Amino acid sequence: MTDNTKVTELELKILQQIWEKNSAVSVAQIIDLWPDQVKPGYTTILKTLQKMEQKNIVGHKPDGRKYKYFAVVEKEKVIQNRLSSIIDRVFGKSKLSFAEYFVRSNDFSADELKQLKSFVEEKEKESN
């Protein structure tokens, strides 16, 4: 069985459109929602969705003569897989190195830092 949380960049963009709508969407709706100025062709999206369905990433249901596609994989699991891959490859599997880089390389407002601190405190309580 293949890991349906490993997705390509194109598959991720398609999933983001489906997750944003929070319902089943047609190929045309995915193209309409496309975030880039240059939109992919209908056939490109359709063929990619068909491959995604074979990989158990999306499913479809009939809607008249066309299909509407919905996510089978959970957004959190895809994010976790993508982030774990980056941490493994770029930060030598060190979550701490990643966290340090993330904190040091971003300009956080005082409110955001306060929120970040509360996240860390919550995690500390969970692990005790």
HUWOSUL-V379403 format. One record per pair of residues at least 24 apart in sequence whose C-alpha atoms are under 7 Angstrom apart, sorted by sequence separation. I is the first residue (numbers start at 0). J is the second residue. D is the distance in Angstrom with one decimal. If there is no record, write none. Layout:
# HUWOSUL-V379403
i=<I,I>
j=<J,J>
d=<D,D>
This chain:
# HUWOSUL-V379403
i=<25,25,24,25,23,24,23,24,23,22,3,3,17,1,3,17,14,4,3,4,5,4,5,4>
j=<66,67,67,68,67,68,68,69,69,69,54,55,69,54,56,70,70,72,72,76,77,77,80,80>
d=<6.2,4.4,4.7,6.2,5.2,5.2,4.9,6.6,4.4,6.5,6.1,6.0,6.4,6.8,5.5,6.7,6.8,6.7,6.7,6.1,6.8,4.6,6.6,6.2>
